[in-house]
Amino acid sequence: MSNSSPQRIAVMMHASLPEAADEAEQICQFLKLRGRECACASFSDDKFRLRVQSGQFDLVIALGGDGTMLRASRLCAQPGIPILGINLGHFGFLAEAPRTEWPDRLTRLLEGDYRLERRMMLRAEHWRADTMLAHWLLLNEVVVCRGAAVRPIRVSAWVDHEPLTSYVADGLIAASATGSTAYALAAGGPILPPETRNIVIVPVAPHLSMDRAIVLAEGAQVVFRVHGQTPQAVFSGDGQTPIPLQDGDAIHTQADEHTALFVRFQAPGIFYRNLTMYMEQNPTAGIAL
C-alpha cells in the first residue's frame, strides 16, 4: 500500500461528544509537529463545512461513531476527500482506528502506508407528481416506513421503470452495500461486499407480501411509491429526521456519481472477520459473549 501523504488535514467531531474536542486538539498538535496543516471543528460548523466542500483539505479525520462517519461521507463524497474514522462511539464499524491507536495509524498515514476503500453513495429524490421536492446524498440507505400509527403501509416498488411488486409492510429499505450491514441487515437482508455498487431492497415486517430481499444489478434505479394516506408514511435517509409523505409520493433511488473514500490500513478481507466479531459481541448493547 502506497499513497500520497496528506498535507492539509481537517479534524471534525460530533458536537455532542464532550471528549471529542480535546482529542481533536491532540490530533492537530500531533500533525502540526510533523509539518502538516491542520484545523478542527464540529460537523455543525457551517463555515468549516464550506471549507471542506470547497476542497481546502486533502483529508478529513472524523472523530465519533458510525453516525459521525455517515455525516463525514455525505460531506466529503462530492469533493472527493478521503476520510479516516477514529472511533469515539459505541459501535464504530465504519471507523478504522480505535481511540487508543490513532498515533500509530496517523504515523502510517503520513508515510503513505494505507489504501483507499471506495464506497458507493446513493442519490435519493422526493417526487410529488412531476415535481422533485428535494434530493439527498446518502451512504447507507433509503427507508420508506410507517409513521406514528402502528399499522402497515402500502408501497409499490419499481425497478428501471418496470413494476416489481407491491408491499403491505412496516417499511421498505433500499440499501447500498455499506447499508447492507446496518438497518437492512437487522431486517433480514443479505450482506454485500463493501465496495460493490449494487442496491438491495429489503421489506420490514411484510404482511402477506414478498418477504425476501432482492439484490439488484449494478446501476439499477429504484422507485418506492406510497399509496393511501392512513397511516401516513414517512421517508428517512441514513436515519435522519423523517419526512412525511403524501398519497402518491415517490422516492427515487440510484447510485450517485460520487464515491465515499475511506482510509484503510488492513487488508480488504478483514471486513468479514470484523463483521463477525461485531455481530458476536453486539457492542451497542454492551454485552461481550
Backbone bond lengths (Angstrom), bond angles and torsions (degrees), N, CA, C in turn:
res aa  C-N    CA-C-N  psi(-1)  N-CA   C-N-CA  omega(-1)  CA-C   N-CA-C  phi
1 M - - - 1.469 - - 1.522 109.21 -
2 S 1.305 116.31 123.44 1.460 119.43 178.11 1.520 108.77 -148.25
3 N 1.308 116.13 118.44 1.454 122.04 179.43 1.521 108.41 -133.49
4 S 1.324 115.17 171.44 1.454 119.41 178.28 1.526 110.24 -67.93
5 S 1.304 115.69 152.16 1.457 121.07 178.80 1.525 109.30 -90.26
6 P 1.346 118.62 121.07 1.477 120.40 -178.01 1.520 111.37 -65.37
7 Q 1.337 115.75 141.95 1.462 121.87 -178.74 1.528 112.72 -107.04
8 R 1.334 116.38 -33.21 1.471 121.03 -177.23 1.525 107.67 -117.33
9 I 1.310 116.52 113.73 1.464 120.95 -168.75 1.529 110.31 -124.54
10 A 1.332 115.52 132.33 1.465 122.34 174.66 1.524 108.70 -104.78
11 V 1.314 116.48 132.66 1.463 121.97 174.93 1.519 107.32 -109.36
12 M 1.335 116.31 117.44 1.463 120.85 -175.39 1.520 109.62 -122.45
13 M 1.329 114.56 145.60 1.464 119.17 -172.43 1.525 111.24 -136.88
14 H 1.320 114.19 162.82 1.458 121.94 172.85 1.528 107.64 -75.60
15 A 1.322 116.66 123.78 1.469 120.50 -173.83 1.521 112.95 -62.42
16 S 1.331 118.81 -26.20 1.461 121.06 -175.00 1.530 113.36 -87.47
17 L 1.340 117.83 -1.77 1.459 120.27 178.17 1.525 109.05 -92.95
18 P 1.342 118.39 107.76 1.470 120.76 -173.11 1.523 113.77 -62.35
19 E 1.332 117.40 -31.12 1.464 119.90 -177.75 1.522 112.79 -81.92
20 A 1.340 117.12 -11.42 1.457 120.38 -172.87 1.526 112.47 -67.42
21 A 1.333 117.87 -37.05 1.466 120.50 -177.76 1.526 111.05 -62.99
22 D 1.330 117.82 -44.23 1.460 121.15 178.66 1.528 111.04 -64.43
23 E 1.324 115.53 -41.24 1.468 119.64 179.28 1.529 110.54 -63.85
24 A 1.330 115.77 -40.54 1.468 120.26 179.43 1.519 111.05 -62.27
25 E 1.315 117.03 -41.55 1.464 120.43 179.28 1.530 111.24 -64.42
26 Q 1.318 116.41 -40.28 1.465 119.84 178.23 1.525 111.01 -63.06
27 I 1.324 115.95 -41.28 1.464 120.27 179.42 1.529 110.54 -65.30
28 C 1.323 116.39 -42.65 1.467 120.10 179.23 1.531 110.94 -62.08
29 Q 1.313 117.00 -42.73 1.461 119.81 179.01 1.529 110.74 -63.93
30 F 1.328 116.20 -40.57 1.466 121.81 176.97 1.525 110.26 -57.39
31 L 1.321 116.96 -44.71 1.460 121.58 -177.49 1.525 112.09 -72.76
32 K 1.320 116.91 -39.12 1.460 120.14 -179.54 1.520 111.42 -65.71
33 L 1.337 116.85 -36.74 1.454 120.43 177.55 1.527 111.77 -64.52
34 R 1.321 116.02 -18.19 1.465 121.00 179.01 1.522 111.41 -105.58
35 G 1.330 115.59 20.61 1.456 121.05 170.56 1.512 116.15 81.72
36 R 1.319 117.47 17.30 1.462 119.91 179.79 1.524 111.18 -102.39
37 E 1.333 115.51 149.58 1.462 120.53 170.52 1.527 108.19 -78.91
38 C 1.319 117.52 138.10 1.460 119.83 -177.17 1.525 110.23 -149.47
39 A 1.308 116.55 140.24 1.460 122.81 174.58 1.511 107.71 -142.63
40 C 1.338 117.40 149.81 1.456 120.21 -178.19 1.526 110.65 -131.50
41 A 1.338 115.69 150.77 1.465 122.63 179.85 1.520 108.13 -166.97
42 S 1.323 116.49 169.59 1.466 120.92 176.45 1.529 109.13 -89.32
43 F 1.315 115.43 162.67 1.464 120.17 179.04 1.525 111.57 -68.60
44 S 1.316 118.30 -14.14 1.463 121.21 178.48 1.530 112.45 -86.09
45 D 1.330 118.27 -2.53 1.462 122.76 179.80 1.525 108.78 -83.42
46 D 1.329 116.68 100.42 1.465 121.18 -174.15 1.523 112.58 -62.95
47 K 1.328 117.63 -39.58 1.463 120.21 -179.46 1.525 110.96 -64.43
48 F 1.316 116.37 -39.87 1.463 119.86 178.97 1.528 110.73 -68.72
49 R 1.319 116.67 -38.21 1.460 120.74 177.21 1.528 110.74 -59.17
50 L 1.326 116.44 -39.74 1.467 120.00 178.43 1.524 111.04 -64.24
51 R 1.323 116.81 -35.98 1.465 119.96 176.73 1.529 110.86 -63.18
52 V 1.322 116.32 -41.07 1.463 119.99 178.09 1.523 109.97 -65.23
53 Q 1.328 116.37 -47.71 1.463 120.54 -176.94 1.525 112.56 -64.00
54 S 1.324 117.13 -26.46 1.469 120.30 179.96 1.531 112.31 -85.18
55 G 1.335 117.44 2.35 1.450 121.02 174.65 1.507 115.72 82.35
56 Q 1.338 117.51 27.70 1.464 120.16 -179.23 1.534 113.33 -79.75
57 F 1.340 117.13 -5.86 1.459 120.51 -178.20 1.523 110.67 -127.31
58 D 1.344 115.97 152.49 1.466 122.30 177.10 1.523 112.18 -90.92
59 L 1.343 116.36 -19.49 1.459 120.96 -174.22 1.515 109.15 -156.09
60 V 1.324 116.29 145.55 1.462 122.26 171.55 1.526 108.50 -116.89
61 I 1.319 116.05 126.13 1.463 121.86 171.76 1.522 106.89 -98.18
62 A 1.324 116.64 119.45 1.467 122.26 -176.56 1.521 109.57 -103.79
63 L 1.343 116.24 120.77 1.464 122.11 -179.91 1.522 109.04 -102.29
64 G 1.320 116.65 120.52 1.458 120.30 179.77 1.512 110.38 154.04
65 G 1.328 115.93 -151.87 1.455 121.50 178.38 1.517 110.83 -109.70
66 D 1.337 116.14 -153.70 1.457 120.14 -177.86 1.525 112.14 -66.02
67 G 1.333 117.89 -34.03 1.458 120.15 177.31 1.521 111.54 -61.29
68 T 1.326 116.01 -37.86 1.458 120.89 177.33 1.523 110.79 -65.91
69 M 1.321 116.97 -38.35 1.458 120.02 177.91 1.521 111.52 -66.83
70 L 1.318 117.58 -33.56 1.464 120.04 175.59 1.525 110.15 -64.76
71 R 1.329 116.37 -44.43 1.464 119.97 177.73 1.531 110.64 -60.53
72 A 1.314 115.83 -44.46 1.458 120.22 -178.17 1.528 111.24 -62.94
73 S 1.316 117.18 -40.96 1.464 119.92 -178.63 1.522 111.31 -65.50
74 R 1.331 116.56 -40.32 1.467 119.24 178.99 1.523 111.47 -66.74
75 L 1.327 116.64 -29.59 1.463 121.15 179.79 1.528 111.89 -80.42
76 C 1.321 117.12 -38.15 1.465 120.98 -167.97 1.525 114.74 -98.89
77 A 1.328 118.53 -14.89 1.467 119.27 -175.60 1.526 111.90 -63.32
78 Q 1.322 117.14 -45.95 1.467 119.35 -175.57 1.530 112.61 -64.27
79 P 1.332 120.16 -45.97 1.469 118.42 175.88 1.531 113.75 -78.25
80 G 1.342 117.85 -4.27 1.460 121.12 176.75 1.509 114.20 71.21
81 I 1.339 117.34 38.15 1.459 121.72 -178.30 1.535 109.65 -96.95
82 P 1.336 117.98 126.59 1.468 119.99 178.06 1.529 111.79 -64.92
83 I 1.337 114.91 153.36 1.468 122.42 -177.59 1.522 109.09 -123.90
84 L 1.318 115.89 131.10 1.463 121.53 169.85 1.519 107.57 -111.75
85 G 1.328 116.78 118.20 1.459 121.09 -179.60 1.516 112.05 -93.98
86 I 1.328 116.32 128.29 1.462 122.58 173.39 1.519 107.56 -113.26
87 N 1.300 116.97 119.92 1.460 121.55 -169.29 1.523 112.65 -79.57
88 L 1.326 115.46 116.96 1.460 121.43 170.22 1.522 110.67 -113.90
89 G 1.325 117.17 -0.09 1.456 121.04 -175.76 1.512 111.73 -97.63
90 H 1.342 115.84 -159.47 1.462 121.81 -176.92 1.526 111.17 -87.88
91 F 1.333 116.28 -50.56 1.463 119.84 -172.18 1.522 110.25 -90.06
92 G 1.312 117.30 -67.98 1.450 120.60 174.01 1.514 114.55 65.90
93 F 1.323 118.22 32.18 1.462 120.70 -178.76 1.527 111.44 -65.61
94 L 1.332 117.26 -34.48 1.457 120.87 -178.46 1.525 112.52 -81.45
95 A 1.323 117.36 -21.69 1.463 120.76 -179.60 1.526 109.55 -72.22
96 E 1.337 116.00 156.97 1.459 120.59 -176.08 1.514 113.24 -103.08
97 A 1.331 118.00 -27.98 1.463 120.14 -172.77 1.518 111.29 -124.95
98 P 1.336 118.86 131.77 1.463 120.57 169.66 1.526 109.84 -66.00
99 R 1.292 115.55 158.80 1.467 120.66 -177.23 1.531 112.38 -57.35
100 T 1.313 117.23 -36.46 1.463 120.89 -174.79 1.527 112.99 -78.96
101 E 1.333 118.12 -9.16 1.468 119.74 -172.16 1.520 113.96 -113.64
102 W 1.349 118.05 8.42 1.463 117.61 -174.88 1.533 114.04 -65.33
103 P 1.350 122.02 -30.81 1.475 117.69 177.90 1.529 112.83 -60.09
104 D 1.333 116.52 -42.29 1.462 120.19 178.44 1.526 110.79 -65.36
105 R 1.345 117.81 -43.73 1.460 120.84 -177.72 1.525 111.18 -67.80
106 L 1.324 117.26 -38.09 1.458 119.08 179.24 1.529 111.37 -68.94
107 T 1.312 117.44 -34.00 1.456 120.15 175.66 1.521 110.61 -61.95
108 R 1.319 116.12 -44.41 1.461 120.20 177.36 1.528 111.04 -64.96
109 L 1.318 116.65 -38.96 1.458 120.92 178.19 1.526 111.02 -59.04
110 L 1.332 116.82 -47.90 1.458 121.07 -177.73 1.520 112.28 -67.67
111 E 1.328 116.44 -22.40 1.462 120.87 176.17 1.525 112.36 -86.38
112 G 1.340 117.04 -2.14 1.462 120.86 -178.48 1.505 114.19 79.63
113 D 1.343 117.45 12.40 1.466 122.47 -177.13 1.528 109.60 -90.69
114 Y 1.307 116.51 74.00 1.466 122.61 179.45 1.523 108.48 -160.04
115 R 1.322 115.62 169.40 1.461 121.02 172.93 1.515 108.71 -127.24
116 L 1.323 116.33 163.28 1.463 121.63 177.61 1.527 109.38 -108.80
117 E 1.311 115.53 125.67 1.464 122.36 177.48 1.525 107.91 -99.89
118 R 1.330 116.71 126.86 1.462 122.16 -175.76 1.528 109.54 -96.88
119 R 1.320 116.18 120.33 1.471 121.72 -179.74 1.526 109.88 -114.20
120 M 1.326 115.69 126.90 1.458 120.96 -179.97 1.528 111.18 -63.48
121 M 1.329 115.85 137.32 1.456 122.01 172.13 1.531 109.02 -100.11
122 L 1.309 116.35 154.16 1.454 122.95 176.96 1.531 110.19 -105.71
123 R 1.318 115.99 142.37 1.463 121.15 169.39 1.521 107.07 -107.22
124 A 1.315 116.45 122.67 1.465 122.11 178.24 1.517 109.18 -115.97
125 E 1.321 116.07 137.41 1.466 122.17 -179.59 1.521 109.51 -127.72
126 H 1.317 116.56 138.24 1.460 123.11 176.33 1.528 108.53 -101.46
127 W 1.332 116.01 115.46 1.465 121.70 -177.74 1.527 110.56 -113.26
128 R 1.320 115.88 138.81 1.465 123.18 170.98 1.519 106.86 -127.84
129 A 1.348 114.97 111.33 1.466 121.05 -171.51 1.533 108.35 57.66
130 D 1.332 118.15 -121.42 1.467 120.80 -177.98 1.523 112.79 -101.65
131 T 1.324 116.98 16.58 1.465 120.44 -176.71 1.519 110.72 -116.07
132 M 1.327 115.99 129.37 1.455 120.29 173.44 1.519 108.06 -86.76
133 L 1.341 116.69 118.02 1.459 121.28 -176.31 1.531 112.82 -84.26
134 A 1.317 117.11 -32.23 1.466 120.51 -177.83 1.520 108.43 -166.46
135 H 1.334 115.53 163.78 1.461 120.40 174.89 1.523 109.03 -145.55
136 W 1.334 116.19 157.57 1.459 122.45 -174.94 1.526 110.11 -140.60
137 L 1.319 115.70 152.04 1.454 123.54 170.16 1.525 106.49 -106.48
138 L 1.331 117.31 124.20 1.457 121.66 -171.26 1.522 110.87 -133.04
139 L 1.321 115.93 154.25 1.462 120.93 177.66 1.521 112.27 -101.09
140 N 1.325 117.53 -43.77 1.464 120.80 -170.18 1.522 114.70 -90.77
141 E 1.332 115.42 -68.05 1.455 117.42 -169.98 1.517 113.21 -161.21
142 V 1.332 112.78 162.51 1.459 124.26 169.77 1.524 106.42 -110.32
143 V 1.328 117.24 132.43 1.455 121.44 -179.27 1.525 109.41 -129.03
144 V 1.324 116.38 126.38 1.462 122.57 168.56 1.522 106.07 -112.75
145 C 1.327 116.81 121.57 1.463 119.26 -173.20 1.524 110.62 -149.48
146 R 1.339 114.86 175.03 1.456 119.70 178.76 1.524 109.65 -71.20
147 G 1.331 114.89 153.54 1.453 120.08 177.36 1.509 110.86 -89.48
148 A 1.340 116.60 -126.36 1.462 120.58 -174.89 1.524 112.51 -73.06
149 A 1.331 117.90 -30.99 1.463 120.41 -177.22 1.525 110.52 -70.29
150 V 1.334 116.14 136.83 1.466 121.21 -178.01 1.521 109.14 -90.81
151 R 1.310 114.80 63.87 1.459 121.96 176.77 1.522 108.46 -143.63
152 P 1.324 117.94 150.85 1.464 119.91 -179.03 1.531 111.51 -69.72
153 I 1.311 115.23 161.14 1.460 122.16 176.82 1.535 108.61 -112.50
154 R 1.328 115.20 166.41 1.471 120.85 177.11 1.523 108.14 -110.01
155 V 1.326 114.66 123.85 1.465 121.12 -178.31 1.526 108.75 -135.50
156 S 1.322 116.80 131.32 1.459 120.36 172.87 1.520 108.75 -100.77
157 A 1.331 115.82 144.16 1.463 121.74 -179.65 1.518 110.13 -115.93
158 W 1.334 114.65 135.47 1.458 122.27 177.99 1.524 108.40 -123.48
159 V 1.325 116.35 142.22 1.463 121.74 177.35 1.519 108.65 -127.14
160 D 1.326 115.91 122.43 1.464 122.11 -179.68 1.531 111.16 51.44
161 H 1.332 115.38 46.49 1.472 124.60 174.55 1.529 113.28 70.46
162 E 1.328 117.16 10.36 1.463 121.01 177.22 1.527 109.06 -116.00
163 P 1.362 117.41 138.57 1.466 119.22 -179.95 1.520 111.13 -65.36
164 L 1.336 115.88 134.81 1.461 121.90 177.38 1.522 110.00 -96.42
165 T 1.344 117.08 -66.11 1.455 121.95 178.31 1.524 108.58 -169.00
166 S 1.324 116.73 172.66 1.455 122.12 175.02 1.521 109.01 -113.71
167 Y 1.323 114.76 145.56 1.455 121.08 -177.40 1.520 110.72 -120.87
168 V 1.326 115.84 142.03 1.462 122.57 162.03 1.522 104.21 -113.99
169 A 1.327 116.70 110.14 1.463 119.95 -169.59 1.521 109.57 -159.47
170 D 1.327 115.39 171.09 1.460 119.73 172.35 1.521 111.17 -69.66
171 G 1.323 116.36 -26.77 1.450 118.83 179.87 1.511 111.90 -178.97
172 L 1.322 114.90 177.65 1.447 122.32 -179.61 1.535 107.37 -141.97
173 I 1.335 115.79 134.15 1.456 121.73 -176.52 1.518 109.49 -116.32
174 A 1.324 116.86 135.95 1.465 122.44 166.62 1.521 106.31 -117.17
175 A 1.332 116.60 110.16 1.462 121.15 -171.58 1.516 111.48 -116.96
176 S 1.330 114.85 148.20 1.455 121.84 169.48 1.525 108.94 -78.21
177 A 1.345 116.29 178.74 1.460 118.79 174.77 1.521 110.82 -61.00
178 T 1.340 117.15 -38.56 1.461 119.92 176.98 1.520 110.55 -62.81
179 G 1.324 116.64 -44.84 1.457 120.99 179.86 1.513 113.84 -70.57
180 S 1.336 117.52 -14.52 1.468 118.96 179.94 1.518 112.12 -65.25
181 T 1.342 117.58 -19.07 1.472 120.31 178.07 1.524 111.67 -100.13
182 A 1.333 117.18 11.73 1.460 121.09 -178.92 1.537 109.24 -112.40
183 Y 1.325 118.48 -121.23 1.464 122.47 -177.38 1.530 110.86 -59.33
184 A 1.330 116.59 -39.84 1.460 120.03 -178.37 1.525 111.50 -60.75
185 L 1.331 117.30 -38.35 1.462 120.72 177.75 1.523 110.90 -66.24
186 A 1.337 116.62 -41.07 1.463 120.50 178.61 1.520 111.80 -63.23
187 A 1.349 116.23 -28.19 1.463 120.51 179.90 1.527 112.57 -88.29
188 G 1.340 116.86 5.36 1.459 120.37 175.41 1.509 114.79 98.89
189 G 1.321 118.19 13.52 1.453 121.32 -179.10 1.512 112.81 -81.01
190 P 1.344 117.22 168.64 1.462 121.36 -179.74 1.523 111.78 -80.92
191 I 1.328 116.30 163.69 1.459 122.88 175.55 1.520 108.52 -95.74
192 L 1.315 117.12 121.92 1.456 121.58 178.39 1.529 109.82 -98.53
193 P 1.329 118.44 145.83 1.470 120.40 173.62 1.520 110.08 -56.06
194 P 1.327 118.00 139.87 1.468 120.93 -166.64 1.522 115.93 -61.63
195 E 1.334 118.22 -28.62 1.458 119.11 -175.36 1.525 113.53 -99.69
196 T 1.327 118.39 6.99 1.462 119.87 176.04 1.524 110.52 -72.87
197 R 1.324 115.78 157.22 1.463 121.80 -176.03 1.530 110.36 -114.08
198 N 1.324 115.31 42.90 1.461 121.30 178.29 1.519 110.39 -104.96
199 I 1.328 115.28 158.99 1.458 122.67 173.41 1.522 108.04 -113.08
200 V 1.327 116.91 137.88 1.456 121.45 176.48 1.523 108.66 -114.55
201 I 1.344 116.57 133.40 1.461 123.04 176.46 1.526 108.21 -99.97
202 V 1.336 116.22 125.86 1.461 121.15 -177.49 1.528 108.99 -130.73
203 P 1.345 118.94 121.11 1.464 120.18 174.38 1.521 111.22 -79.19
204 V 1.319 116.47 148.94 1.463 122.49 178.08 1.529 108.12 -109.37
205 A 1.332 116.52 115.50 1.470 123.03 179.49 1.523 111.63 49.22
206 P 1.344 118.41 58.94 1.466 120.33 179.36 1.520 112.07 -69.29
207 H 1.322 116.21 143.83 1.463 122.25 179.79 1.523 108.61 -116.48
208 L 1.355 116.62 112.31 1.456 122.08 -178.33 1.524 111.41 50.75
209 S 1.329 115.43 40.80 1.462 122.88 179.17 1.523 108.10 -135.62
210 M 1.318 116.50 171.34 1.453 119.97 176.99 1.525 109.49 -55.92
211 D 1.313 116.61 126.43 1.468 120.01 -174.97 1.519 112.35 -111.39
212 R 1.314 117.82 16.40 1.456 121.46 179.91 1.528 110.78 -108.85
213 A 1.328 114.94 145.06 1.457 119.87 173.35 1.528 109.68 -73.74
214 I 1.319 115.91 151.67 1.464 121.55 -179.84 1.524 108.57 -126.99
215 V 1.325 116.68 123.57 1.463 121.63 174.83 1.520 108.21 -93.73
216 L 1.326 116.09 121.98 1.460 121.58 -176.04 1.524 111.14 -90.85
217 A 1.310 115.22 157.52 1.459 120.59 176.94 1.523 110.37 -64.73
218 E 1.318 115.63 153.02 1.469 120.11 177.72 1.526 109.99 -57.44
219 G 1.337 115.16 134.15 1.460 120.36 179.04 1.517 115.12 88.84
220 A 1.334 118.25 -0.37 1.461 120.71 -178.90 1.527 111.58 -67.51
221 Q 1.321 115.98 149.44 1.463 123.34 175.66 1.527 108.71 -109.05
222 V 1.331 116.43 137.14 1.465 122.48 -176.29 1.526 109.57 -120.62
223 V 1.328 116.06 139.16 1.460 121.00 173.30 1.523 108.16 -128.36
224 F 1.339 116.99 127.14 1.460 123.50 170.05 1.521 107.83 -107.08
225 R 1.340 116.64 123.50 1.464 120.43 179.01 1.528 109.08 -119.68
226 V 1.332 116.64 128.83 1.461 120.60 -177.85 1.522 109.97 -90.41
227 H 1.324 114.86 149.73 1.464 121.83 -178.47 1.521 109.49 -132.41
228 G 1.319 116.04 130.36 1.457 121.02 -179.92 1.510 111.16 91.10
229 Q 1.311 117.32 145.43 1.464 122.01 -176.35 1.518 113.36 -100.28
230 T 1.337 118.00 -8.03 1.453 120.32 -177.96 1.524 109.50 -130.65
231 P 1.346 120.13 120.25 1.463 124.37 -3.63 1.523 110.76 -76.15
232 Q 1.298 116.69 163.65 1.454 119.20 -178.65 1.517 111.02 -75.83
233 A 1.332 115.15 131.57 1.458 120.46 176.75 1.518 109.85 -85.02
234 V 1.335 115.61 157.59 1.461 120.86 177.48 1.523 108.29 -132.70
235 F 1.326 114.86 160.63 1.457 122.42 175.99 1.522 108.99 -117.88
236 S 1.334 116.75 141.49 1.463 120.97 173.08 1.525 108.86 -143.27
237 G 1.327 116.29 137.87 1.454 121.73 176.06 1.514 109.97 -115.15
238 D 1.324 117.24 125.87 1.469 122.47 -179.12 1.522 112.45 55.46
239 G 1.335 117.47 32.69 1.461 121.06 176.32 1.511 114.84 73.84
240 Q 1.334 117.83 15.07 1.455 120.58 179.23 1.532 110.70 -77.44
241 T 1.324 116.92 176.26 1.461 122.56 -176.37 1.526 111.34 -52.44
242 P 1.347 118.72 126.72 1.471 121.10 -177.94 1.525 111.94 -63.68
243 I 1.338 114.92 147.33 1.459 122.71 178.52 1.524 108.42 -116.91
244 P 1.337 118.58 124.17 1.470 120.37 -179.10 1.528 111.70 -63.74
245 L 1.325 115.25 144.00 1.456 121.94 177.73 1.518 110.22 -116.40
246 Q 1.307 116.63 144.28 1.457 122.47 176.60 1.519 110.10 -97.98
247 D 1.328 115.23 163.75 1.455 121.48 177.09 1.529 109.77 -54.38
248 G 1.326 116.90 125.36 1.454 121.43 179.84 1.514 115.30 92.48
249 D 1.334 118.21 -11.39 1.467 120.37 177.38 1.527 110.17 -62.29
250 A 1.326 115.12 149.87 1.460 120.43 -178.89 1.524 110.07 -131.69
251 I 1.323 114.83 143.36 1.457 122.30 173.29 1.529 107.81 -112.28
252 H 1.327 115.79 116.36 1.466 122.19 179.28 1.533 108.72 -96.40
253 T 1.325 116.62 133.78 1.464 120.83 -178.14 1.525 110.15 -134.95
254 Q 1.331 115.14 136.61 1.456 120.55 174.64 1.524 109.20 -156.93
255 A 1.320 116.35 169.48 1.462 120.45 176.42 1.523 109.21 -66.04
256 D 1.320 116.27 135.08 1.460 120.50 177.51 1.526 109.33 -86.84
257 E 1.326 115.26 158.21 1.465 119.67 179.80 1.525 111.84 -70.95
258 H 1.331 117.60 -20.92 1.459 120.99 -178.96 1.530 110.60 -90.72
259 T 1.319 115.34 154.05 1.461 122.52 -175.33 1.526 110.05 -129.72
260 A 1.328 116.33 137.73 1.462 120.33 173.25 1.526 108.72 -80.35
261 L 1.331 116.03 135.13 1.466 122.21 -179.59 1.522 108.99 -111.65
262 F 1.329 117.32 114.95 1.456 122.44 179.83 1.528 109.83 -105.63
263 V 1.319 116.34 130.59 1.459 121.48 175.40 1.529 108.40 -74.61
264 R 1.343 115.55 128.29 1.461 121.29 179.33 1.529 109.63 -129.53
265 F 1.334 115.53 143.50 1.455 121.60 176.58 1.522 112.06 -110.45
266 Q 1.309 116.96 -17.33 1.453 121.44 -178.32 1.525 110.42 -97.47
267 A 1.322 116.45 162.22 1.462 122.00 179.37 1.529 110.15 -66.60
268 P 1.350 117.71 152.91 1.473 120.09 -177.59 1.518 114.10 -55.74
269 G 1.340 118.12 -36.95 1.457 120.67 -176.22 1.513 114.40 -65.65
270 I 1.341 117.61 -15.62 1.463 120.76 -179.17 1.523 111.58 -66.57
271 F 1.343 117.14 -17.15 1.464 121.68 179.38 1.528 111.21 -53.55
272 Y 1.327 117.62 -45.08 1.460 121.12 -175.65 1.521 111.55 -70.71
273 R 1.328 116.93 -38.16 1.463 119.33 177.83 1.524 110.67 -66.18
274 N 1.337 116.35 -42.55 1.460 119.85 178.16 1.521 111.44 -63.01
275 L 1.335 116.03 -40.65 1.466 119.83 179.96 1.524 110.69 -62.00
276 T 1.316 116.72 -44.93 1.462 120.61 179.10 1.523 110.99 -62.26
277 M 1.325 116.18 -41.20 1.464 120.25 179.95 1.521 111.13 -62.31
278 Y 1.333 116.68 -45.49 1.460 119.88 -178.98 1.527 111.25 -65.26
279 M 1.316 117.04 -40.05 1.464 119.98 -178.48 1.520 111.15 -67.68
280 E 1.337 116.87 -36.27 1.465 120.12 -179.31 1.533 111.49 -73.27
281 Q 1.330 116.71 -35.74 1.454 119.63 -177.02 1.506 112.30 -86.96
282 N 1.356 118.05 -24.37 1.458 122.31 -178.58 1.542 111.12 47.44
283 P 1.348 117.33 62.43 1.465 119.50 -172.95 1.524 113.80 -64.86
284 T 1.331 118.74 -20.33 1.471 119.03 179.27 1.516 110.92 -68.09
285 A 1.318 117.43 -23.42 1.471 120.68 178.20 1.516 111.44 -95.08
286 G 1.328 116.46 -5.71 1.463 119.65 178.93 1.511 112.69 72.75
287 I 1.345 118.11 26.76 1.444 121.49 -176.86 1.524 109.51 -116.64
288 A 1.304 117.97 126.44 1.461 122.76 175.17 1.513 108.95 -107.84
289 L 1.320 116.32 117.45 1.465 120.71 -177.52 1.524 110.95 -88.80
